[in-house]
């Protein structure tokens, strides 16, 4: 499950691959050199008292009691790991939070519920204007992994915030994986939430742990 989530969330850079490559020589010959666009550094947030907080994007997520935090490991697996002291450019894709009911590497015949929150720079998605646009490559990648679409992208309110949501299922023998993806755009990034469970009710319960600060609230 861990590798499938990483591919679903962080492998969606295919948007950037849809246009045919252009050589540096031909590009400079026919187009003037434009100033480099910059993206604000991504706020990775923090965990305290069992709650993940991200002040920059204005949301919190309450970690289910006893769940395993695998954020650092999944950040290391990301093709665009968080910027280090030698890299002045913000990362294009960063796992902000990754928690699971059990260690992902532990053998089990049951579904391992999990929540993965990621931030991806919009510079990696030429032409993306809305959160709904993000679900085009995401849905393609998810269905390529054997999932079926249950609900096409639709607006979904979470407290004071309206996100875009889509739901998927994947049958694995006698088991069925339920996966829901939520996303919104903010500050030059697409922020996505992938929630996995063994039932629709379980996934909805995980969504209830997500909350947003009202727009007029103080930081």
N, C-alpha and C positions, 0 to 999 in steps of 0.2 A: 504494500500500500504506500509506503514512504516514497519509493521510486516513482510510482504512478502519479502521486501528487506533485512531486518535483517537476516531472515532465509536463503535466497539465498546466502548472502555474508559470514555470520559468522557461518552458520550451516554446512559448507562443511568439517568439521573435520572428515567426514566419511572415508577419506583416512587413517586416523590413526586407524580406527576401522576394516579395512579389514583383518588384521592378527589376528589369534586366540590369546587370552590372554595367557601369560606365567607367571607362578608363580615366585615370587622373588627367592624362594628356588631353583627351577629347573634351572632358568637362571644363578644364581651364581655358580651352580654346574658344568654346562657344558660350560660356557663361561667366559673368563677372564674379570675382571672389566676394562672397558674402561674409559678414561678420559671424563668428561662431556663436551659436545659440547655447545658452547655459541653463541648467536646471538646478534649482535650489537643492542643497544637500539634504538627503533623506533623513528624517527624524526616525531613528530606530525604536524609540519608546523605551519603557522600562517596566519591570515587574516589582510590585511591592504589596505585601499582605494578600497575596493570591490574586492580584488584579494587574493585568497588563494595561498600561496607560500610554496613549500617544497624544500629547498635547497639541502637536502641530496639525494633526488631522482631526482632532476633537472627538476621539472615541476611547472607550475602555472595553476590556473584555475580561470577564470573571472566569478564572481558570477552574474547571471542575476539580473537586477535591481529590487528591491522590494521583492526578494525571502526571505523565512524564513529559518534561520539557526537552525537546530535541531541536530547539531553535539554532543553537550554535552548529550542530552537526549538519543541518540542512543549509545553513548559510555557507558552510565549507563546500557543500556539493553544488552550490549555485554557480553557473557559468560567469555570473557577474557578481562576485562577492562584494561585500561592503567595502567602501573605499578605505585604504590604509594611509599611513602617514606619507607614503611616497606617491600617492595618487591624488591629484588635486581635483579630478573630475568626479562628480557624484556617480554612484553605481546605477546601472540601468535596471537591474533586477535584484531585489533584496528580500529575503524571508524575514519578516518582522517578528513573527511568532509561529511556533510549530509545537503543538502539544498533542499527546495521544494517551488513551486510556492505559495502554500497556506499551512497553518498549517495542518499537516497530520491528526490531530484529528477533523478538521472542516468538518461537513457533506456537501457533494456535490454529484451531479449526474454526474459530469464531471471528466475526468482523471486529476489527480494531478501530473504534471511533476516534476521530481526530479533527483538529482544527488547525488550518494553516492560513496565516495572514501574510500577504506579500505586497510590496510596492514596486512598481515598474515605471520607469521614466517614459513619458509620452514621446520622447524623441526616438524611441525604438519602434513606434507605431505610426509611420507616415499616413496621414489622412484620417486618423482617428479623432473624431470630434465629440462623441458622447460615450457614456458608459455602455450603452447598448451596442455600439460599434465593436467594443472589446469582445463581445460574446461571439462574433463571427469566427475569428480564429480559435477562440477558446472552445467553442462547440465542436469545431472540426477536429481539434486535437483530442478532445475528450471522447468523441465517438470513435476516433481511430483506436482508442484504447479499449474499445468494447462496450462503452456505455451507450445507453439509449436515452434520447431526450424525452422527458416526461412533460415538462413545461418549457415552452419557448421563453426567451427573455421578456420580463414584465416588470413594471415598477412595483417596488416593495418598500413600505415605510418601516423604519426602525426608529421608534421614538420620534425625534424632531427631524430626522434625516430620511430622504427618499433615495433608495438605492435601486439598482437593477438586479433582478434575480432570475436564475434558471435552475431547473432541477433535472437530475439524471439518475438512472439506475443501471446496475450491471449484475446479471445473474451469474453466480459461480456455484454450480452444482445445486445444493439445497439452500445455499445462502444467496441473499440479495444485498448488494451494496447500494445505499442511498447517498447520493452526493448532491449538495446544493452549493451553488456559487453566487456570491453577491459582489457587487463592484460599484465604485463611484470614482469620479475624477476630482482631483484637488491639487493645487499648487504644482502643476506640471507633472503629476503622477496619476496612474490608475492604481487604486488600492483595491485589492481583491481579498475575499474571504472564502475559503473552501472548507466546507463542513461535511464530514463523513460519518455515517452511522448505520446501524442495522435495521432501522425503520424510519419512516417519515416522522413519526412522533419524536424519535430520538434526535433527529437532525433539527427539528423545530425547537426542541428544548435547548440545544446548543446555541441556536440563534438568539434565544432569550437572554443569554449571558452577554450579548453585545449591546452597548448603549452609546448614545451620542450626546455631547454637550449641546444645549441650545445655542443657536447662532449668536444670541446677545449675551451669553454667559461670559463671565470674566474667566481668564486663564488661571 
